[in-house]
Amino acid sequence: MKLIDQVAECNSLRVPKIRSIFGVVGMLKLLAGSYLVVVTESESVGSFLGHTIFKINSLKVLPCDHSLKNSPEEQKKVETDFSRLLNVAERTNGLYFSYEINLTLSAQRLHDLGDESKSLPLWRQAEPRFLWNNYMLEVLIDNKLDQFLLPVIQGNILYSISSFSSISVLCRIMTIGRDIVDITLIARRCTRRNGTRMWRRGADPDGYVANFVESEQIVHMNGYTSSFVQIRGSMPFMWDQIVDLTYKPKFEIVQPEEAARIAERHFLDLRKKYGSVLAVDLVNKHGGEGRLSERFAGAMQHINGDDVRYLHFDFHHICGHIHFERLAILYEQMEDFLDKNGYFLLNEKGEKMKEQSGIVRTNCIDCLDRTNSMIGRKMLELQLRRIGVFGAEEAISSHLNFDERYKILWANHGDDISIQYSGTPALKGDFVRYGRRTVQGVLNDGWNALARYYLNNFADGTKQDAIDLVQGHYIVAVSRDMAPVPRKGGLEAVANFPVALAVVLISLWFATMSVKRAGSDYRHLFFSLVWTGISVAVAAVMRANGRIFCNRPRLHKPRP
């Protein structure tokens, strides 16, 4: 790889294509060649701490050579399969970048960077956990192409005259009386165990958990800047929930004897990065979720101490489907921790007046956002009181316009993260948005639940492969990927969900028609029983062997 001064001159045999790009995301090497990933469309969506942020509207994967033309047929076939995954990766939504500021660090960490670190290129400053293209940048780094390295974060940004959001960053300019409050909400998704809802659960052996999100709420007002960070993620031990055509697949705890060690690694990493940790477990105490919660609580017995505290709150038992105001009970149990560990605060001169010395970590099965919004609301009230905007007992709820916009801010935040993880907006998001359940919200939940079922069973496997490929969780190797694939045997060799579903539906249709014509003719009655038996038999096979009918990741390795 080398830089050139100008594009080669055109001739009658070779006319180069020239297009504008807005950044180089990175490079991937597959079996037969290398592929450059570039930004072909972007738009400015606002600013973060005074620096412009851009949203990626279109990615393009460009082959760097023509070696595939001279490759063996088998290699071409495998390369084509991998190329299809790159096409899926091109459609990744919610990618953002800035040419000027490091989006991977919180306001407190940015402020604490030394002068030497601030002078480094952005990719050198970046937090690798939140750098979406960390793996794809490696080739460019090796070739010392610093000026072309563009750190990218996954999330979502909404911006208008009254709102702005980034990585899931959402920012609203709101008013309290005559005071203008600029609130920015940032959610940074970790890439260490990134993936789709059912294909990434629990933790890996190193303690990195699925769906780990760092949410930061930043307030600018009257010259002050204040920030509060909280995190959420899957329960930190190895467990799975592999799709099998059932609506709610069973939870499987993997290597339960390792749970305490893996959880200890996870919380040791959190303590190094954030200080004290309050782990809030929102999972049910009954059924499959109860087994997970019991394992989590058991693992935490060896970790609980001055710097790490475990708190269980049975969200569904206490709050049910409508009594979300009972989250106040949870806040009472964590209020001392929040008061003690505080938030980050800069005065008008940019001098640090307070710093956040601990973190709240929440989890449920899908790491919902209702609890995060409650914690964020309480901390915002503390911040506004400290700045002098609120009185001692004043609350956000007493300012109706401000309260409404703040709810929408967190609702959009939850939807953005949920779409990236599960493929649909968050369930029960109407409570976060309106403070109550609504008929439209219930209908939306029904539709989103059906959409999740379809995506989890028949689409997310391929999407998971694409994520693993572009983020380096699966490295293409000729010796492995060109090896003969073991032939499928038995039912797995012929399992095909669309065909099986068609057989069931056609059999039911013929059974129905035979019953209508039966009358006193026992032949039609006999045939209706035969067709019903066929549909029931095929449905039973699908139910008993659901996993082989689903869209599973090809690159996914089963846990040991």
KOLLUM-423288 format. One record per residue: x, y, z of N, C-alpha, C, O in turn. Coordinates in steps of 0.2 Angstrom, whole numbers, plus 5000, padded with zeros to 4 digits. Layout:
XYZXYZXYZXYZ ...
% end
This chain:
500449945000500050005000500450065000500950075004 500350114996500750174996500250234993499750224990 500450294995500150354993500350374986500950364985 499950404982500150434976499950504976499550524979 500350544972500250614971499650634967499350684969 499450594962498950614958498650554954498950494954 498050554952497750504948498050484942498250534938 498150424940498450404934498050434928497450444928 498450454923498150484917497750434913497850374913 497150454910496650414907496950394900497350434897 496750334898496950314891496350274888495850264892 496450254882495850224879495650154882495150134881 496150124886496050054889495850064896495450014898 495950114899495850114906495550184908496050234908 494950194910494750264912494550254919494050224921 494850284924494750284931494150314933493950364930 493750274938493150304940493350354946493850334950 493150414946493250464952492650484955492150504952 492650474962492050494966492350524972492850514975 491850564975492050594982491850554987491350524987 492350544992492150514998492350565004492650615004 492050545010492050585016492450555022492550585027 492750495020493250465025493350395024492950365020 493950365026494050295025493950265032494250275037 493450215032493250185038493750125039493850115045 494050095034494550045036494649995030494450005024 495049945031495149895026495049825029495249815035 494749775025494749705027495049665022494949675016 495349615024495649565019495249495020495249465025 495049475014494649405014495149355011495749365011 494849305008495249255005495749274999496249254999 495349314994495749324988495949394987496349414983 495749444991495949504990495749554996495449535001 495949614996495749665001495249714999495149724993 494849735003494249785002494349845006494449845012 494249905003494249965006493549985008493149985004 493450005014492750035016492750105017493150135021 492350145013492350215013491650245014491150205013 491650305016491050345017490950385011491250425009 490350365008490150395001489650455002489550494998 489250455008488750505009488750515016488750475021 488750585018488750595025488350665026488350705021 488150685032487850745033488050775040488050735045 488050835041488150865047487550865051486950885049 487550845057486950835061486950875068486550865072 487450915068487550955074488250965077488650945073 488250975083488950985086488950955093488450945097 489550935095489650905102490250935105490750935103 490050975111490551015114490951065109491551075110 490551085105490751145100491051115094491251155090 491051045093491351015087490850985083490350955085 490950995076490450965071490450885071490950855071 489850855071489750785071489350775064488950805062 489550715061489350695055488950625055489250585059 488450615052488150555051488250525045488250555040 488450455045488650415039487950395036487550355039 487850415030487150395026487350335022486850305020 487950335019488050275015488850255015489250295015 488850185016489550155016489650125009489150095006 490250115007490350075001491050035002491550055004 490949965000491549925000491849914993491449894989 492449934993492749934986493349884986493749884990 493349834981493849794980494449824978494449874974 495049804981495649844980496049814974496549844971 495949754972496249714966495849674963495249664964 496049634958495649594954495949524954495849484950 496249504960496449434961495949384961496049324959 495349404962494749354962494649324955494449264955 494849364950494749334943495149274942494949234938 495749274945496149214943496149164949496649124949 495649164953495649124959495249054957494849054952 495449004960495048934959494248944960494048994964 493848904957493148914957492948904965492448944967 493248864968492948854975493148914979492748934984 493748944978493949004982493449064980493249104984 493249064974492849114971492149114975491849164977 491949044976491249034979491249064986490849094989 491849044990491849064997491949134997491649165002 492349164993492449244993491749274992491649324995 491349244987490749274986490249274992489949324993 490349224996489949215002490149275007489749305010 490749285008491049335012490849405010490649445014 490849415003490649475000489949495002489749555003 489549445002488849455004488749485011488349525012 489149465015489149485022489449555022489149595026 489849575018490149645017489549695015489449745017 489149665010488549705008488049715014487749765014 487949665018487549675024487849725029487549775031 488549725029488849775034488749845031488749895034 488749855024488649915021488049955023487950015023 487549915025486849935027486849955035486349965038 487449945038487449965046487150035047487450085044 486650045051486450105053486750135059487050105063 486650205060486850235066487650245067487850225072 487950265061488650275062488850345062488550385057 489250365066489450435067490150455067490550405070 490450505065491150525066491150605067490750645065 491750625069491950695069492650695067493050655069 492850745063493550765061493950795067494550795066 493550815072493850865077493950845084494350865088 493450795086493450785093493350705094493050675090 493550675099493550605101492850595104492750615110 492450555100491750545103491750485107491250465110 492250445108492250385112492350395119492250355124 492550455121492750475128492150515131491850565128 492050505138491550555141491850625142492450635142 491450665144491650735145492250735151492650775150 492150695156492650695162493250665159493750695161 493250615155493850585153494250635148494850635147 493850665144494150715139494450775143495050795141 494150795148494450845152495050825155495550865156 495150765157495650735161496250715157496750705159 496150715150496750705145497250755146497150815147 497850725147498450775147498550805140498350785135 499050865140499150895134499450855129499350865123 499850805131500250765127499750715123499750705117 499250695127498750645124498250685119498050665114 498150755121497650795117497950805110497650825105 498650805110499050825103499050765099499250765093 498850705101498850645097498350645092497850675093 498450605087497850595082497250565086497350535091 496650575083496050555086496050475088495850455093 496250435083496250365084496650345089496550295092 497250385091497650365097497350385103497450355108 496950435103496550455109495950405111495750405117 495750375106495050335106495050285111495550245112 494450275114494350215118494150155114493650155111 494650105114494550045109493850015110493549985105 493550015116492949975117492350005113491949975110 492350075112491850105108492050125101491650165098 492550105098492750115092492550065087492850015087 491950085083491650035079492150005074492049945072 492550045071493050015066493750005068494150015064 493749985074494449975077494849925073495449935072 494549865072494849815068495049835061495549825059 494549865058494749885051495249945050495549945044 495449975055495950025055496649995055497150035054 496749935057497349905059497849915053498449925053 497649895047498049895041498249965039498849975038 497850015040498050085039498550105044499050145042 498450085050498950105056499650075054500150105055 499650005052500249975050500650015045501250015044 500250045040500550085035500650155036500850195032 500550175043500650245045500350295041500550345039 499650285040499250325036498750365041498150365040 499050395046498750425052498250485049497650485052 498450515044497950575041497350545038496850585037 497250475037496650455034496250415039495750385037 496450405045496150365050495550405053495650455056 494950375052494350405054493950365060493650315058 494050385066493650345071492950355070492650405069 492550295070491850295069491550255075491750215078 490950285077490550255083489850235080489550275076 489550185083488950165081488450195086488550195092 487850215083487350245087486750275083486650255078 486550335086486050375082486050445084486150455090 485950495079485950565081485350595078485250585072 484950625082484350665079484550735081484750755086 484450785076484550855077484050895074483850885068 483750945077483350995075483551055078483951065082 483151115077483251175081483151165088483451195092 482751115090482651105098482951035100482951015106 483250995095483550935098484150915094484250925088 484550875097485150845094485350785098485250775104 485550735094485750675097486350635094486450645088 486750605098487350575095487550505098487550495104 487650465094487850395095487350355100487650345106 486950355099486350375101486550445104486650445111 486650495101486850555105486150595103486050615098 485850615109485250655108485350715112485550715118 485150775109485250835113484650875112484450885106 484450905117483850955117484051015120484351015126 483851075117483851135120483251155123482751165119 483151155130482551165133482551225137483051255138 481951245139481951305143481551295150481051255150 481851325155481451325162481351395164481851435165 480751415163480651495164481051525158480851515152 481451575160481851605155482551575154482951595150 482751525158483351495157483351435151482851405151 483851435147483951385142484451335144484951345146 484151275144484551215146484751175140484351155136 485351165139485651125133485851055136486351045139 485451005134485550935136485750885131485450885126 486250855132486550805127486550735130486750725136 486250685127486250625129486650575124486450565118 487150545127487650505123487550435125487650425131 487450385120487550315122488050285117488050285111 488550255120489150225117489150155117489150125123 489050115112488950045111489650015111490050035107 489749965116490449935116490449875110489949845108 491049875107491149825102491449755104491449715100 491649745110491949685112491549625111491749575110 490849635113490449575112489749605109489249595111 489849635103489349665100488949615096489249565094 488349625095487949585091487149595091486949645094 486849545089486149545088485849515095486149485099 485149525096484849505102484949435105485149425110 484749385101484849315103485549285102485649235105 485949315097486549285096487149315100487649285100 486949355104487449385109487149395116486849445117 487249345120486949355127487549345132488049315130 487449365138487949355143488649375142488749435139 489149345145489849365144490249315141490149255140 490849345138491349295136491849275142491749305147 492349235141492749215146493149265149493449265155 493249325145493649375148493249425152493449475154 492549415152492149465156491849515152491449555155 491949515145491549565141490849545140490749485138 490349595141489649575141489349595134489549645131 488749565133488349585127487949645128487849665134 487849685123487449745123487649795129487249815133 488349805130488549845134488549915132488749935126 488249965135488050035133488250085138488050075144 488650135137488850185141488450245140488450275134 487950265144487550325143487750385147487850375153 487850435143488150505147487650555145487450565140 487450595151486950645151487350715152487650715158 487450755147487850815148487350875148486950885144 487450925153487050985154487451045153488051045156 487251085148487651155148487151205150486551215147 487351245155486851305157487251355161487651335165 487051415159487351475163488151465163488451485168 488451445158489151435158489451375161490051355160 489051335165489251275168489151215163488751215159 489551165164489551105160489551045165489951045169 489051005165488950945170488850885166488450885161 489050825169489050765165488850705170489150705176 488450665168488350605173488350545168487950545163 488750485170488750425166488450365170488550365176 488150325166487850265169487950205163488050225157 487950145165488050095160487550035161487250035166 487449995156487049935156487349885152487749895147 487249825153487449765150487149705152486849695157 487349645148487049585150487349555156487849585159 487049505160487349475166488049445164488049415160 488549465169489249445167489449375169489949365173 489149325166489349265166489149225159488749255156 489349165158489149135151488449105151488349055155 488049135147487349105146487149125139487349175136 486649075137486449085130485649075130485349055135 485349105124484649095123484649085115484449125112 484749025113484849005106484148995103483648965106 483949035097483349035094483148955092483548925089 482548945093482248875091481548875088481248825089 481348935086480648945083480148955089479548975087 480348945095479848965100479949035101480449065100 479349065104479349135105479849165110480249215110 479949125116480449135121480849075122480749035126 481449065119481849015119482149005127482149055130 482348945129482548935135483248965136483648975132 483348985143484049015145484448955146484248905150 485048955144485548905146486148935149486548975146 486348915155486948935158487548885156487448825157 488048925154488648885151489148885156489348945159 489448835158490048825162489848865169490248915170 489348845172489148885179489748885184489748935188 490148835184490748845189491248895187491548915192 491148925181491648985180491249055181491549105180 490649055183490249115183490649165188490649225186 490849145194491149195199491749225196491849285197 492149185193492849205190492649255184493049305184 492249245180492049285174491749355177491949405175 491349345182491049405185491549455188491549515188 492049415191492549455195492949495190493149555191 493149465184493549495179493149555176493449615175 492449545175492049605173492049665177492149715175 491949655184491949705188492549735190492649795192 493149695189493749725190493949775185494249825186 493749755179493749805173493349865174493649925173 492749865176492349915178492649965183492650025182 492949935188493249975194493850015191493950075193 494149985187494750025184494550085180494850135180 493950075176493750125172493350175175493350235173 492950155180492450205182492450215190492150265192 492850175194492850185201492350135204492250075202 491950155209491450115213490950095208490750125204 490650035209490150005205489549985209489549945214 488950005207488249985210487949945205487749965200 487949875206487649835201486849815202486749785207 486449845198485749845199485449785195485449795189 485149735197484949675194484149675194483849675199 483849685188483149695187482749635185482149635183 483149575185482849515182482349485187482349485193 481849445184481349415188481649365193482249335191 481349345198481549295203481249225201481349175205 480849215196480549155194480649125187480949165183 480549065186480649035180481449035178481849035182 481549035171482149035168482549095170483149095172 482249155170482549215172482849215180483349235182 482349175184482549165191483249135192483649145196 483349085187483949045188484549085186485049085189 484449135181485049175179485149225185485749235187 484649255188484749295193485049265199485449295203 484849205201485149165206485849155205486249165210 486049135199486749135197487149195198487749195200 486849255196487149315196487249335204487849355205 486749325208486849345215487349295218487749325222 487449235216487949195219488649215217489049215221 488749235211489349255209489549325212490149335214 489049365214489249425217489449425224489649465227 489249365227489449355234490149355236490449385241 490549335230491249335231491549405229492149415230 491149455227491449515224491149575228491549625229 490649565231490349625235490849655240491149615244 490949715241491349745245491249825245490749845244 491749855248491749935248491649965241491350015241 491949935236491949965229491449935225491249965220 491149875226490649845222490049825227490149785232 489449845225488849825228488349795224488249825218 488049745226487449715221486749725224486649715231 486349745220485649765222485149735218485149745212 484749685220484249655216483549695217483349705223 483249705211482549735211482149705206482249705200 481649665208481249625204480749675200480149685203 480949695195480649755191479849735189479449765191 479849675187479149655184478649635190478049645189 478949605195478549595201478249655205477649665207 478749705205478549765209478149815205477749845207 478449825199478149875194477549845190477149885187 477549785188477049755184477149785177477649805175 476549795174476549815167476349895167476449925162 476149925173475949995172476150035178476150095178 476350005184476550045190477350065190477650045194 477550095184478250115184478450165189479050185190 477950205192478050255197478450215203478750255207 478350155204478650115209479450115209479750085213 479650135203480450135203480650185208481250185209 480250225211480450275216480750225222481150255226 480450165223480750125228481450105227481850105231 481650095220482250075219482750135220483350125222 482550195218482950255219483150265226483650285228 482650245231482750255238483350215240483750225244 483450155237483950105239484650125236485150095238 484650165231485250185228485450255229485950275226 485050295232485150365233485850385236486150425234 485950345242486650355245487250345240487650385241 487150295236487750285232487850345227488350365225 487250365224487250415219487550485222487850525219 487250495228487550555232488250555233488650605233 488550495235489250495237489650495231490150525231 489450465225489950465219489750525214490250535210 489250555215489150615211489150615204488950565201 489350675201489350685194489950735193490250765197 490050745186490650785184490350855183489850865180 490750915185490450975185491051025183491551025187 490951065178491451125177491151185178490551195176 491451235180491251305181491351345175491551325170 491151415175491151455169491851465166491951475160 492351455171493051455168493351395166493951385164 492951335166493151275164493551235169493951185168 493451255175493851225181493351175184492751175184 493751115186493351055188493151075195493551085200 492451065197492251075203492051015207492051005213 491750965203491550895205491750845200491850865194 491850785202492050735198491650665200491450655206 491450635195491050565196491550515198492050505194 491450485204491950435206491650365206491950315209 491050355204490750285204490250275198490050325195 489950215197489550205191488950165193489050115197 488350175191487750125191487750085185487750105180 487750015187487649965181487049935182486849895187 486549935177485949905177485949845172486249855167 485549795173485349745168484649715170484449705175 484349695164483849645164483949605158484549605156 483549565156483649515151483849555144484349535141 483549605143483749645137483949715138484049755134 484149725145484449795147484049855145484249895140 483449855147482949905145483149975148483649985152 482750025146483050095147482550135152482750195153 482050105154481550135159481950155165481850215168 482350115168482750125174483250175173483350225177 483550175167484150225165483850295165484150345167 483250305162482950365162482750395169482750455170 482550345173482350375180482950395183482950445187 483550365183484150385186484350445183484650495187 484350455176484550515173484150575175484450625176 483550565176483050615178483250645185483350705187 483350595190483550615197484250655197484250695201 484650625193485350665193485350725190485650775192 484850735185484850805181484550855186484750915187 484050835190483750875196484350895201484350955203 484750855202485350865207485750915204486050965207 485950905197486350955194486051025193486451075194 485451025192485151095191485051125198485151195198 484951095203485051125210485751145211485751205214 486251105209486951135211487051195207487451235209 486851195201486951255196486551315199486751375198 486051305203485651365205485051375201484651425203 484851335197484251345193483651315197483051345197 483651255200483151225204483151245211483751255214 482651255215482651255222482751195225482751145222 482751185232482951125235482451075234482651015234 481751085233481251035232480951035225480550995224 481251075221480951085214481151025210481650995211 480651005205480750945201480650955194480251005192 480850915190480750925182479950915181479750955177 479650875185478950865183478550935184477950935182 478750975188478451045189478451085183478151145183 478851075178478951115172478751075166479051035163 478051075164477751025160478051025153478150965150 478251085150478551085143479251045144479451005139 479651065149480251035150480250965151480650925148 479750945155479650875157479450835151479750775150 479050855146478850825140479450815136479550755133 479850865135480350855130480950805133481250775129 480950805139481450765143481250695142481750645141 480650675142480350605141480550585134480750525133 480350625129480450615122481250595121481450555117 481650635124482350625123482550555125482950525121 482350535131482550465133482150415129482450355128 481550425127481250375123481550365117481650305114 481750415113482150415107482850375108483050335104 483150395114483750365116483650285116484050245113 483150265120483050195120482850155114483050105113 482450195110482250165103482850155099482950105095 483350205099483950195094484350135096484550105092 484450125103484950075105484550005104484849955102 483850005105483549945104483549925096483549865095 483449965092483449955085484049925083484049875079 484649945085485249915083485349845086485749805083 485049835092485149775095484649725093484849665092 484049735093483549695092483149695085482849655083 483249755082482949765076482349805076482049825071 482049815082481449855083481549905088481949905092 481049965088481050005094480949975101480749915101 481150005106481049975113480349955114479849995112 480149905118479449885120479349935126479749955130 478649945127478449985133478750055132478850085138 478950075127479250145126478750205127479050255128 478150185127477650235128477650265135477450325136 477850225140477950245147478450295147478350345150 479050285144479550335144479450395141479550445143 479050385135478850445131478250485134478350545134 477850455137477250495139477050485147476650515150 477450445150477350435157476850385159476650375165 476550355154475950305155475950255149476150275144 475550205150475450155144474850185140474350215143 474950175134474350195129474150145124474550095124 473550145122473350095117473750085111473950035109 474050145108474450145103475150105105475350075101 475350125111475950085113475850015114476349975112 475249995116475149915116475149885109475449835108 474849925105474749895098475449895095475649845091 475849945096476549945093476949895096477349865093 476849875103477249825106477049755103477549715102 476449745101476249685098476549675091476849625089 476549725087476949725081477649715081477949675078 477949755086478749745087478849675089479449655088 478449645094478649585096478649535090479049485090 478149535086478149495080478749505075479049455073 478949565074479449585070480149555074480549525070 480149555080480749535084480749455083481349425081 480249425083480249345082480449335075480849285075 480249365070480449355063481249365063481549325060 481449425065482149445064482649395068483149375066 482449375074482849335078482849265075483449235076 482349245072482349175070482649165062482949115061 482549215058482649205051483049265048483149265042 483349305052483749365049484449375053484949395050 484349375059484949395063485549355063486149375064 485549285061486149245060486549275055487149285056 486349295049486749325044487049395046487649415045 486649435050486849495052487349495057487849525057 487349435061487849425066488549405063489049435065 488449365058489049355054489449415051490049425051 489049465049489249525046489649565051490149595050 489349565057489649605063490249575065490749615066 490249505065490849475067491449485062492049485064 491249485056491749495051492149565051492749565051 491649615051491949685051492349705057492749755057 492149675063492449695069492949645071493249655077 493149605067493749565069493649505074494149475076 492949485075492849435080492949365076492949315079 492949375069493049315065493549335060493449375056 494149305060494749315055494749265050494749205051 494649295043494649245038495349215037495849245037 495349145036495949105036495849055030495449015030 496349055025496349015020496248935022495948895019 496748915027496748845029496148825032495948765031 495748865035495048845038494548855033494048815033 494448915030493848935026493848895019493348885016 494448865017494448825011494448755012494348715008 494448735019494348665020493648635019493148675019 493648575017492948545015492448555021492648535026 491848575019491348585024491048515025490748485020 490948485032490648425033489948425030489548475031 489748375027489048375024488548365029488648325034 488048395029487448395033487148325032487048305027 486948295038486548235037485848235040485748285044 485448185039484848175042484348235040484348265035 483948255045483448305044483848375043483548415039 484448385045484748455044484848465037484948525035 484948405033485148415026484548445022484648475017 483948425024483348445020482948505024482448525021 483148525030482748575034482748635030483248665028 482148655029482048725026481348755028480848725027 481348805032480848835035480248855030479648835031 480348895025479848915020479448855018478848855017 479848795016479548735013479148705018478548685017 479348695024479048665030478348705031477848675032 478448765032477848815033477348805028476748805029 477548805021477148795016476748725016476148725015 477048675018476748605019476248605024475648585023 476348645030475848645035475248685033474748665034 475348745029474748785027474348745022473748745022 474748715017474348675012473948615015473448605013 474248585019473948525022473348545026472848515026 473348605030472748635033472248655028471648645030 472448685023471948705018471548645015470948645014 471948585013471648525010471248495016470648465014 471448495022471048465027470348505028469848475029 470448575028469748615028469348595023468748585024 469548595016469148575011468848505011468248505009 469248455014468948395014468348385019467948355018 468448425025467948425030467348455027466748435028 467348515023466748545020466448495016465748495015 466748455012466448405007466248345010465948295007 466448335017466348265020465648245019465448195016 465148275023464448255023464448185026464648165031 464148145022464048075023464648025020464647965021 465048065016465548025012466148025017466548075018 466347965019466847945024467547955021468047965024 467547955014468247965011468448035012469048035014 468048085011468248145012468448155020468948195021 468148125024468248135031468948105033469348125036 469048045029469748005030470348055027470848055031 470248085022470748125019470848185023471448215024 470348215026470448275031470848255037471248295039 470748195039471148165045471848165042472348175046 471948135036472648125034473048195033473548195035 472648245030473048305029473148345036473648375037 472648335041472748365047473348325051473748365054 473448265050473948225053474648245050475148255053 474648265043475248285040475448355043476048365044 475048395043475148465046475448465053475848495055 475048425057475248415064475948385064476348405069 476148335060476748295061477348345059477848345062 477248385053477748435051477848485056478448505058 477248515059477348565064477748535070478148575073 477548475072477948445078478648435076479048445081 478848415070479548405068479948475069480448485071 479548525066479848595067479948615074480448645076 479448605078479448625085480048585089480348615093 480148515087480648475091481348495088481848485092 481348515082482048535079482048605077482348615072 481848645081481748715079482448745077482448795072 482948735080483548765079483848755072484148805069 483748695069484048685063483648725057483848725051 483048745059482648785054482748855054482548895050 483148885059483248955060483848975056484248935054 483849045055484449075052485049085057485049125061 485449035057486049035062486649065059486749065053 487049095063487749125060488149065058488249015062 488449075052488849025049489549025053489948975054 489749095055490449105058490349095065490949095068 489749085068489749075075489949015078489848955075 490449015083490748955086490348945092490248985096 490048885093489748865099490248875105490848865105 489948895111490348895117490648835119490348775117 491248835122491548775124491148735129491348685131 
% end
